[in-house]
Amino acid sequence: MFNERTGTPFNYLEYPTDIILLVVLWRLRYKLSLRDLAEMFLQRGFAFTHEAVRDWEARFAPLLADQLRSRRRGCTGTLWHVDATYVKVQGKWCYLYRAIDRDGNLVDSC
């Protein structure tokens, strides 16, 4: 095992943490396919399957989103807008909102 860290989501990974986070970031940022990412990193000497990329995305994308969202808090400008509505999801009413700043960047959503 490459990484053995007690109490973190990165326990028992076969690849370096920075490589896995780079794969997930490229998947989310550039909308690359699972197989394209596996092929790109194979050329760089890291052999893993597209299923590994899918698992990493499911496991680490929420962590990346939370980390980026927490860093962005407090950095919004003085002008922002909120849209809110109720939607029915599987027969249950849910409150949904989205806040954007002057430049159209997402501030917060639920």
A tleap script that builds the chain and sets N, CA, C and O, in Angstrom:
source leaprc.protein.ff14SB
mol = sequence {
  NMET PHE ASN GLU ARG THR GLY THR PRO PHE
  ASN TYR LEU GLU TYR PRO THR ASP ILE ILE
  LEU LEU VAL VAL LEU TRP ARG LEU ARG TYR
  LYS LEU SER LEU ARG ASP LEU ALA GLU MET
  PHE LEU GLN ARG GLY PHE ALA PHE THR HIE
  GLU ALA VAL ARG ASP TRP GLU ALA ARG PHE
  ALA PRO LEU LEU ALA ASP GLN LEU ARG SER
  ARG ARG ARG GLY CYS THR GLY THR LEU TRP
  HIE VAL ASP ALA THR TYR VAL LYS VAL GLN
  GLY LYS TRP CYS TYR LEU TYR ARG ALA ILE
  ASP ARG ASP GLY ASN LEU VAL ASP SER CCYS
}
set mol.1.N position { 0.830 -1.176 0.000 }
set mol.1.CA position { 0.000 0.000 0.000 }
set mol.1.C position { 0.878 1.244 0.000 }
set mol.1.O position { 1.888 1.302 0.701 }
set mol.2.N position { 0.493 2.220 -0.775 }
set mol.2.CA position { 1.322 3.413 -0.896 }
set mol.2.C position { 1.132 4.343 0.292 }
set mol.2.O position { 2.104 4.790 0.901 }
set mol.3.N position { -0.124 4.634 0.619 }
set mol.3.CA position { -0.410 5.568 1.703 }
set mol.3.C position { -1.149 4.854 2.817 }
set mol.3.O position { -2.224 4.296 2.597 }
set mol.4.N position { -0.595 4.869 3.976 }
set mol.4.CA position { -1.286 4.331 5.132 }
set mol.4.C position { -1.327 5.428 6.189 }
set mol.4.O position { -0.356 5.656 6.909 }
set mol.5.N position { -2.471 6.099 6.266 }
set mol.5.CA position { -2.649 7.195 7.223 }
set mol.5.C position { -3.873 6.880 8.057 }
set mol.5.O position { -4.950 6.633 7.514 }
set mol.6.N position { -3.727 6.887 9.318 }
set mol.6.CA position { -4.827 6.537 10.188 }
set mol.6.C position { -5.802 7.700 10.303 }
set mol.6.O position { -5.399 8.839 10.537 }
set mol.7.N position { -7.086 7.403 10.138 }
set mol.7.CA position { -8.128 8.394 10.358 }
set mol.7.C position { -8.367 9.363 9.230 }
set mol.7.O position { -9.019 10.382 9.454 }
set mol.8.N position { -7.878 9.111 8.021 }
set mol.8.CA position { -8.131 10.004 6.896 }
set mol.8.C position { -8.803 9.224 5.783 }
set mol.8.O position { -8.723 7.996 5.752 }
set mol.9.N position { -9.466 9.921 4.868 }
set mol.9.CA position { -10.084 9.228 3.729 }
set mol.9.C position { -9.050 8.660 2.756 }
set mol.9.O position { -9.413 7.912 1.848 }
set mol.10.N position { -7.794 8.993 2.924 }
set mol.10.CA position { -6.748 8.557 2.012 }
set mol.10.C position { -6.046 7.288 2.484 }
set mol.10.O position { -4.942 6.989 2.029 }
set mol.11.N position { -6.666 6.546 3.381 }
set mol.11.CA position { -6.075 5.302 3.881 }
set mol.11.C position { -5.980 4.262 2.774 }
set mol.11.O position { -6.887 4.115 1.955 }
set mol.12.N position { -4.866 3.548 2.767 }
set mol.12.CA position { -4.673 2.357 1.955 }
set mol.12.C position { -4.903 2.590 0.465 }
set mol.12.O position { -5.598 1.813 -0.188 }
set mol.13.N position { -4.327 3.644 -0.061 }
set mol.13.CA position { -4.377 3.895 -1.504 }
set mol.13.C position { -3.122 3.322 -2.142 }
set mol.13.O position { -2.050 3.328 -1.537 }
set mol.14.N position { -3.260 2.832 -3.359 }
set mol.14.CA position { -2.123 2.244 -4.056 }
set mol.14.C position { -1.303 3.273 -4.824 }
set mol.14.O position { -0.222 2.957 -5.321 }
set mol.15.N position { -1.805 4.493 -4.926 }
set mol.15.CA position { -1.146 5.538 -5.696 }
set mol.15.C position { -0.931 6.752 -4.816 }
set mol.15.O position { -1.608 6.906 -3.799 }
set mol.16.N position { -0.001 7.616 -5.190 }
set mol.16.CA position { 0.218 8.832 -4.401 }
set mol.16.C position { -1.039 9.699 -4.341 }
set mol.16.O position { -1.803 9.782 -5.302 }
set mol.17.N position { -1.227 10.325 -3.220 }
set mol.17.CA position { -2.408 11.161 -3.005 }
set mol.17.C position { -2.487 12.289 -4.021 }
set mol.17.O position { -3.573 12.598 -4.512 }
set mol.18.N position { -1.361 12.910 -4.345 }
set mol.18.CA position { -1.395 14.022 -5.291 }
set mol.18.C position { -1.800 13.571 -6.688 }
set mol.18.O position { -2.434 14.334 -7.416 }
set mol.19.N position { -1.450 12.357 -7.077 }
set mol.19.CA position { -1.861 11.830 -8.382 }
set mol.19.C position { -3.375 11.602 -8.396 }
set mol.19.O position { -4.050 11.964 -9.360 }
set mol.20.N position { -3.895 11.012 -7.346 }
set mol.20.CA position { -5.336 10.741 -7.278 }
set mol.20.C position { -6.125 12.033 -7.291 }
set mol.20.O position { -7.128 12.134 -7.997 }
set mol.21.N position { -5.693 13.027 -6.520 }
set mol.21.CA position { -6.404 14.301 -6.505 }
set mol.21.C position { -6.294 15.026 -7.838 }
set mol.21.O position { -7.225 15.723 -8.243 }
set mol.22.N position { -5.169 14.871 -8.522 }
set mol.22.CA position { -5.022 15.465 -9.852 }
set mol.22.C position { -5.975 14.805 -10.849 }
set mol.22.O position { -6.578 15.490 -11.676 }
set mol.23.N position { -6.113 13.490 -10.777 }
set mol.23.CA position { -7.046 12.779 -11.660 }
set mol.23.C position { -8.470 13.260 -11.413 }
set mol.23.O position { -9.205 13.530 -12.363 }
set mol.24.N position { -8.865 13.368 -10.158 }
set mol.24.CA position { -10.223 13.801 -9.826 }
set mol.24.C position { -10.438 15.245 -10.257 }
set mol.24.O position { -11.491 15.580 -10.800 }
set mol.25.N position { -9.459 16.095 -10.022 }
set mol.25.CA position { -9.587 17.496 -10.417 }
set mol.25.C position { -9.719 17.638 -11.928 }
set mol.25.O position { -10.560 18.402 -12.402 }
set mol.26.N position { -8.903 16.916 -12.693 }
set mol.26.CA position { -9.005 16.970 -14.156 }
set mol.26.C position { -10.340 16.421 -14.629 }
set mol.26.O position { -10.918 16.935 -15.587 }
set mol.27.N position { -10.831 15.389 -13.973 }
set mol.27.CA position { -12.134 14.802 -14.343 }
set mol.27.C position { -13.238 15.829 -14.159 }
set mol.27.O position { -14.111 15.959 -15.017 }
set mol.28.N position { -13.211 16.560 -13.052 }
set mol.28.CA position { -14.250 17.535 -12.769 }
set mol.28.C position { -14.074 18.823 -13.560 }
set mol.28.O position { -15.051 19.392 -14.047 }
set mol.29.N position { -12.850 19.279 -13.689 }
set mol.29.CA position { -12.603 20.579 -14.313 }
set mol.29.C position { -12.701 20.528 -15.835 }
set mol.29.O position { -13.277 21.427 -16.448 }
set mol.30.N position { -12.147 19.490 -16.444 }
set mol.30.CA position { -12.068 19.444 -17.900 }
set mol.30.C position { -13.027 18.453 -18.541 }
set mol.30.O position { -13.021 18.292 -19.762 }
set mol.31.N position { -13.851 17.784 -17.737 }
set mol.31.CA position { -14.869 16.851 -18.242 }
set mol.31.C position { -14.268 15.761 -19.131 }
set mol.31.O position { -14.848 15.385 -20.151 }
set mol.32.N position { -13.108 15.264 -18.733 }
set mol.32.CA position { -12.469 14.177 -19.471 }
set mol.32.C position { -13.168 12.863 -19.135 }
set mol.32.O position { -13.699 12.700 -18.037 }
set mol.33.N position { -13.165 11.942 -20.068 }
set mol.33.CA position { -13.796 10.653 -19.813 }
set mol.33.C position { -12.921 9.821 -18.887 }
set mol.33.O position { -11.726 10.077 -18.736 }
set mol.34.N position { -13.536 8.828 -18.277 }
set mol.34.CA position { -12.805 7.960 -17.353 }
set mol.34.C position { -11.668 7.239 -18.061 }
set mol.34.O position { -10.559 7.141 -17.536 }
set mol.35.N position { -11.950 6.741 -19.244 }
set mol.35.CA position { -10.941 5.999 -20.003 }
set mol.35.C position { -9.825 6.912 -20.518 }
set mol.35.O position { -8.669 6.497 -20.593 }
set mol.36.N position { -10.170 8.148 -20.872 }
set mol.36.CA position { -9.134 9.087 -21.317 }
set mol.36.C position { -8.153 9.394 -20.196 }
set mol.36.O position { -6.945 9.456 -20.423 }
set mol.37.N position { -8.669 9.587 -18.989 }
set mol.37.CA position { -7.786 9.854 -17.857 }
set mol.37.C position { -6.877 8.670 -17.561 }
set mol.37.O position { -5.687 8.844 -17.297 }
set mol.38.N position { -7.438 7.465 -17.605 }
set mol.38.CA position { -6.624 6.274 -17.368 }
set mol.38.C position { -5.525 6.158 -18.422 }
set mol.38.O position { -4.395 5.787 -18.104 }
set mol.39.N position { -5.851 6.473 -19.668 }
set mol.39.CA position { -4.869 6.404 -20.749 }
set mol.39.C position { -3.808 7.498 -20.621 }
set mol.39.O position { -2.630 7.248 -20.874 }
set mol.40.N position { -4.215 8.706 -20.232 }
set mol.40.CA position { -3.261 9.801 -20.073 }
set mol.40.C position { -2.230 9.489 -18.989 }
set mol.40.O position { -1.042 9.765 -19.155 }
set mol.41.N position { -2.690 8.915 -17.886 }
set mol.41.CA position { -1.762 8.619 -16.804 }
set mol.41.C position { -0.974 7.341 -17.068 }
set mol.41.O position { 0.097 7.155 -16.491 }
set mol.42.N position { -1.474 6.465 -17.918 }
set mol.42.CA position { -0.697 5.297 -18.325 }
set mol.42.C position { 0.548 5.744 -19.080 }
set mol.42.O position { 1.617 5.155 -18.912 }
set mol.43.N position { 0.424 6.771 -19.903 }
set mol.43.CA position { 1.574 7.307 -20.626 }
set mol.43.C position { 2.583 7.958 -19.691 }
set mol.43.O position { 3.753 8.109 -20.041 }
set mol.44.N position { 2.126 8.346 -18.492 }
set mol.44.CA position { 3.016 8.949 -17.496 }
set mol.44.C position { 3.547 7.916 -16.499 }
set mol.44.O position { 4.269 8.264 -15.565 }
set mol.45.N position { 3.183 6.639 -16.701 }
set mol.45.CA position { 3.727 5.579 -15.869 }
set mol.45.C position { 2.839 5.116 -14.729 }
set mol.45.O position { 3.283 4.331 -13.892 }
set mol.46.N position { 1.598 5.579 -14.672 }
set mol.46.CA position { 0.656 5.163 -13.635 }
set mol.46.C position { -0.451 4.344 -14.290 }
set mol.46.O position { -1.241 4.878 -15.069 }
set mol.47.N position { -0.512 3.066 -13.984 }
set mol.47.CA position { -1.488 2.172 -14.603 }
set mol.47.C position { -2.635 1.909 -13.639 }
set mol.47.O position { -2.457 1.284 -12.594 }
set mol.48.N position { -3.821 2.400 -14.010 }
set mol.48.CA position { -5.036 2.115 -13.263 }
set mol.48.C position { -6.201 2.083 -14.245 }
set mol.48.O position { -6.084 2.556 -15.375 }
set mol.49.N position { -7.315 1.526 -13.810 }
set mol.49.CA position { -8.459 1.349 -14.703 }
set mol.49.C position { -9.413 2.537 -14.607 }
set mol.49.O position { -9.311 3.378 -13.714 }
set mol.50.N position { -10.333 2.574 -15.551 }
set mol.50.CA position { -11.352 3.627 -15.512 }
set mol.50.C position { -12.278 3.448 -14.316 }
set mol.50.O position { -12.857 4.421 -13.832 }
set mol.51.N position { -12.423 2.219 -13.834 }
set mol.51.CA position { -13.239 1.979 -12.640 }
set mol.51.C position { -12.585 2.588 -11.403 }
set mol.51.O position { -13.281 3.054 -10.501 }
set mol.52.N position { -11.263 2.589 -11.354 }
set mol.52.CA position { -10.564 3.236 -10.240 }
set mol.52.C position { -10.831 4.734 -10.249 }
set mol.52.O position { -11.026 5.343 -9.196 }
set mol.53.N position { -10.841 5.331 -11.448 }
set mol.53.CA position { -11.135 6.762 -11.568 }
set mol.53.C position { -12.556 7.033 -11.085 }
set mol.53.O position { -12.790 8.025 -10.395 }
set mol.54.N position { -13.496 6.182 -11.431 }
set mol.54.CA position { -14.886 6.347 -10.989 }
set mol.54.C position { -14.974 6.273 -9.456 }
set mol.54.O position { -15.671 7.074 -8.833 }
set mol.55.N position { -14.273 5.321 -8.863 }
set mol.55.CA position { -14.281 5.183 -7.406 }
set mol.55.C position { -13.641 6.395 -6.731 }
set mol.55.O position { -14.150 6.893 -5.727 }
set mol.56.N position { -12.525 6.865 -7.285 }
set mol.56.CA position { -11.858 8.034 -6.713 }
set mol.56.C position { -12.744 9.261 -6.805 }
set mol.56.O position { -12.794 10.066 -5.875 }
set mol.57.N position { -13.443 9.409 -7.920 }
set mol.57.CA position { -14.323 10.563 -8.073 }
set mol.57.C position { -15.447 10.525 -7.051 }
set mol.57.O position { -15.771 11.544 -6.442 }
set mol.58.N position { -16.039 9.363 -6.863 }
set mol.58.CA position { -17.126 9.242 -5.881 }
set mol.58.C position { -16.622 9.481 -4.459 }
set mol.58.O position { -17.351 10.001 -3.615 }
set mol.59.N position { -15.395 9.105 -4.205 }
set mol.59.CA position { -14.852 9.200 -2.852 }
set mol.59.C position { -14.285 10.578 -2.530 }
set mol.59.O position { -14.461 11.069 -1.415 }
set mol.60.N position { -13.610 11.208 -3.484 }
set mol.60.CA position { -12.871 12.428 -3.184 }
set mol.60.C position { -13.460 13.710 -3.758 }
set mol.60.O position { -13.070 14.795 -3.326 }
set mol.61.N position { -14.379 13.631 -4.710 }
set mol.61.CA position { -14.970 14.855 -5.266 }
set mol.61.C position { -15.728 15.654 -4.204 }
set mol.61.O position { -15.591 16.877 -4.170 }
set mol.62.N position { -16.523 15.014 -3.333 }
set mol.62.CA position { -17.174 15.808 -2.281 }
set mol.62.C position { -16.182 16.481 -1.337 }
set mol.62.O position { -16.437 17.584 -0.854 }
set mol.63.N position { -15.053 15.825 -1.072 }
set mol.63.CA position { -14.038 16.436 -0.214 }
set mol.63.C position { -13.415 17.660 -0.877 }
set mol.63.O position { -13.194 18.684 -0.231 }
set mol.64.N position { -13.134 17.543 -2.171 }
set mol.64.CA position { -12.589 18.689 -2.906 }
set mol.64.C position { -13.583 19.844 -2.942 }
set mol.64.O position { -13.204 21.000 -2.754 }
set mol.65.N position { -14.848 19.532 -3.184 }
set mol.65.CA position { -15.872 20.569 -3.257 }
set mol.65.C position { -16.015 21.285 -1.917 }
set mol.65.O position { -16.111 22.512 -1.877 }
set mol.66.N position { -16.029 20.533 -0.827 }
set mol.66.CA position { -16.136 21.148 0.496 }
set mol.66.C position { -14.931 22.029 0.798 }
set mol.66.O position { -15.072 23.119 1.351 }
set mol.67.N position { -13.758 21.553 0.433 }
set mol.67.CA position { -12.541 22.328 0.681 }
set mol.67.C position { -12.539 23.625 -0.126 }
set mol.67.O position { -12.206 24.683 0.408 }
set mol.68.N position { -12.907 23.554 -1.399 }
set mol.68.CA position { -12.946 24.755 -2.229 }
set mol.68.C position { -14.033 25.709 -1.768 }
set mol.68.O position { -13.835 26.924 -1.769 }
set mol.69.N position { -15.179 25.171 -1.374 }
set mol.69.CA position { -16.284 26.005 -0.897 }
set mol.69.C position { -15.897 26.720 0.393 }
set mol.69.O position { -16.241 27.890 0.568 }
set mol.70.N position { -15.189 26.046 1.303 }
set mol.70.CA position { -14.800 26.686 2.563 }
set mol.70.C position { -13.765 27.785 2.324 }
set mol.70.O position { -13.771 28.795 3.028 }
set mol.71.N position { -12.889 27.609 1.356 }
set mol.71.CA position { -11.912 28.651 1.044 }
set mol.71.C position { -12.563 29.858 0.376 }
set mol.71.O position { -12.083 30.983 0.511 }
set mol.72.N position { -13.650 29.622 -0.340 }
set mol.72.CA position { -14.304 30.699 -1.070 }
set mol.72.C position { -15.185 31.543 -0.161 }
set mol.72.O position { -15.477 32.693 -0.489 }
set mol.73.N position { -15.616 30.999 0.977 }
set mol.73.CA position { -16.477 31.745 1.889 }
set mol.73.C position { -15.770 33.003 2.354 }
set mol.73.O position { -14.587 32.977 2.693 }
set mol.74.N position { -16.498 34.092 2.367 }
set mol.74.CA position { -15.934 35.354 2.806 }
set mol.74.C position { -15.219 36.105 1.698 }
set mol.74.O position { -14.774 37.232 1.915 }
set mol.75.N position { -15.096 35.519 0.521 }
set mol.75.CA position { -14.390 36.159 -0.582 }
set mol.75.C position { -15.344 36.730 -1.628 }
set mol.75.O position { -14.908 37.156 -2.697 }
set mol.76.N position { -16.623 36.740 -1.331 }
set mol.76.CA position { -17.571 37.258 -2.301 }
set mol.76.C position { -17.595 38.774 -2.230 }
set mol.76.O position { -17.205 39.373 -1.227 }
set mol.77.N position { -18.048 39.368 -3.283 }
set mol.77.CA position { -18.143 40.811 -3.323 }
set mol.77.C position { -19.345 41.313 -2.543 }
set mol.77.O position { -20.005 40.555 -1.832 }
set mol.78.N position { -19.615 42.595 -2.686 }
set mol.78.CA position { -20.727 43.193 -1.954 }
set mol.78.C position { -22.064 42.961 -2.655 }
set mol.78.O position { -23.118 43.179 -2.059 }
set mol.79.N position { -22.030 42.523 -3.910 }
set mol.79.CA position { -23.262 42.317 -4.667 }
set mol.79.C position { -23.404 40.857 -5.044 }
set mol.79.O position { -22.543 40.307 -5.731 }
set mol.80.N position { -24.487 40.218 -4.601 }
set mol.80.CA position { -24.774 38.844 -4.963 }
set mol.80.C position { -26.274 38.638 -4.961 }
set mol.80.O position { -27.016 39.400 -4.341 }
set mol.81.N position { -26.719 37.601 -5.660 }
set mol.81.CA position { -28.135 37.330 -5.839 }
set mol.81.C position { -28.438 35.893 -5.425 }
set mol.81.O position { -27.598 35.002 -5.549 }
set mol.82.N position { -29.663 35.692 -4.928 }
set mol.82.CA position { -30.095 34.362 -4.508 }
set mol.82.C position { -31.380 34.011 -5.233 }
set mol.82.O position { -32.310 34.816 -5.288 }
set mol.83.N position { -31.432 32.807 -5.790 }
set mol.83.CA position { -32.657 32.239 -6.343 }
set mol.83.C position { -33.042 31.073 -5.457 }
set mol.83.O position { -32.200 30.245 -5.109 }
set mol.84.N position { -34.320 31.005 -5.089 }
set mol.84.CA position { -34.774 29.924 -4.220 }
set mol.84.C position { -36.111 29.400 -4.705 }
set mol.84.O position { -36.921 30.138 -5.265 }
set mol.85.N position { -36.326 28.117 -4.481 }
set mol.85.CA position { -37.581 27.497 -4.868 }
set mol.85.C position { -37.782 26.218 -4.074 }
set mol.85.O position { -36.868 25.740 -3.401 }
set mol.86.N position { -38.971 25.675 -4.158 }
set mol.86.CA position { -39.262 24.361 -3.600 }
set mol.86.C position { -39.431 23.390 -4.765 }
set mol.86.O position { -40.085 23.716 -5.756 }
set mol.87.N position { -38.851 22.214 -4.651 }
set mol.87.CA position { -39.002 21.174 -5.660 }
set mol.87.C position { -39.440 19.888 -4.975 }
set mol.87.O position { -39.139 19.654 -3.804 }
set mol.88.N position { -40.141 19.075 -5.713 }
set mol.88.CA position { -40.598 17.797 -5.179 }
set mol.88.C position { -39.652 16.704 -5.664 }
set mol.88.O position { -39.504 16.486 -6.866 }
set mol.89.N position { -39.014 16.022 -4.719 }
set mol.89.CA position { -38.069 14.957 -5.027 }
set mol.89.C position { -38.589 13.677 -4.394 }
set mol.89.O position { -38.664 13.569 -3.170 }
set mol.90.N position { -38.943 12.719 -5.218 }
set mol.90.CA position { -39.480 11.439 -4.776 }
set mol.90.C position { -40.646 11.627 -3.814 }
set mol.90.O position { -40.755 10.928 -2.806 }
set mol.91.N position { -41.513 12.579 -4.136 }
set mol.91.CA position { -42.716 12.808 -3.355 }
set mol.91.C position { -42.516 13.662 -2.123 }
set mol.91.O position { -43.467 13.859 -1.366 }
set mol.92.N position { -41.318 14.179 -1.887 }
set mol.92.CA position { -41.041 14.992 -0.705 }
set mol.92.C position { -40.604 16.380 -1.153 }
set mol.92.O position { -39.753 16.503 -2.034 }
set mol.93.N position { -41.171 17.423 -0.560 }
set mol.93.CA position { -40.823 18.790 -0.915 }
set mol.93.C position { -39.491 19.175 -0.285 }
set mol.93.O position { -39.267 18.954 0.905 }
set mol.94.N position { -38.604 19.759 -1.102 }
set mol.94.CA position { -37.282 20.167 -0.641 }
set mol.94.C position { -37.048 21.624 -1.031 }
set mol.94.O position { -37.485 22.080 -2.088 }
set mol.95.N position { -36.351 22.340 -0.156 }
set mol.95.CA position { -35.988 23.733 -0.405 }
set mol.95.C position { -34.662 23.757 -1.148 }
set mol.95.O position { -33.698 23.123 -0.719 }
set mol.96.N position { -34.607 24.476 -2.249 }
set mol.96.CA position { -33.410 24.553 -3.074 }
set mol.96.C position { -33.070 26.019 -3.308 }
set mol.96.O position { -33.935 26.803 -3.698 }
set mol.97.N position { -31.819 26.391 -3.072 }
set mol.97.CA position { -31.396 27.757 -3.348 }
set mol.97.C position { -30.016 27.764 -3.989 }
set mol.97.O position { -29.260 26.797 -3.893 }
set mol.98.N position { -29.709 28.876 -4.642 }
set mol.98.CA position { -28.411 29.072 -5.278 }
set mol.98.C position { -28.069 30.547 -5.190 }
set mol.98.O position { -28.877 31.402 -5.553 }
set mol.99.N position { -26.875 30.844 -4.710 }
set mol.99.CA position { -26.414 32.228 -4.595 }
set mol.99.C position { -25.239 32.419 -5.554 }
set mol.99.O position { -24.317 31.605 -5.589 }
set mol.100.N position { -25.281 33.505 -6.331 }
set mol.100.CA position { -24.198 33.833 -7.253 }
set mol.100.C position { -23.757 35.271 -7.006 }
set mol.100.O position { -24.548 36.107 -6.568 }
set mol.101.N position { -22.488 35.551 -7.291 }
set mol.101.CA position { -21.993 36.911 -7.123 }
set mol.101.C position { -22.113 37.692 -8.427 }
set mol.101.O position { -22.685 37.206 -9.402 }
set mol.102.N position { -21.582 38.875 -8.432 }
set mol.102.CA position { -21.709 39.780 -9.573 }
set mol.102.C position { -21.120 39.195 -10.856 }
set mol.102.O position { -21.613 39.467 -11.950 }
set mol.103.N position { -20.066 38.391 -10.717 }
set mol.103.CA position { -19.396 37.806 -11.891 }
set mol.103.C position { -20.018 36.495 -12.345 }
set mol.103.O position { -19.560 35.905 -13.324 }
set mol.104.N position { -21.052 36.029 -11.653 }
set mol.104.CA position { -21.693 34.779 -12.017 }
set mol.104.C position { -21.071 33.564 -11.361 }
set mol.104.O position { -21.422 32.436 -11.707 }
set mol.105.N position { -20.159 33.763 -10.427 }
set mol.105.CA position { -19.542 32.644 -9.710 }
set mol.105.C position { -20.485 32.140 -8.612 }
set mol.105.O position { -21.149 32.926 -7.936 }
set mol.106.N position { -20.528 30.850 -8.455 }
set mol.106.CA position { -21.386 30.255 -7.441 }
set mol.106.C position { -20.825 30.547 -6.049 }
set mol.106.O position { -19.663 30.257 -5.764 }
set mol.107.N position { -21.669 31.128 -5.185 }
set mol.107.CA position { -21.273 31.442 -3.827 }
set mol.107.C position { -21.646 30.292 -2.906 }
set mol.107.O position { -20.812 29.825 -2.130 }
set mol.108.N position { -22.895 29.829 -2.983 }
set mol.108.CA position { -23.354 28.727 -2.143 }
set mol.108.C position { -24.603 28.140 -2.788 }
set mol.108.O position { -25.311 28.818 -3.533 }
set mol.109.N position { -24.861 26.884 -2.494 }
set mol.109.CA position { -26.061 26.237 -2.997 }
set mol.109.C position { -26.453 25.114 -2.058 }
set mol.109.O position { -25.638 24.591 -1.299 }
set mol.110.N position { -27.696 24.770 -2.132 }
set mol.110.CA position { -28.194 23.671 -1.307 }
set mol.110.C position { -29.346 23.013 -2.029 }
set mol.110.O position { -29.927 22.055 -1.519 }
savepdb mol mol.pdb
quit
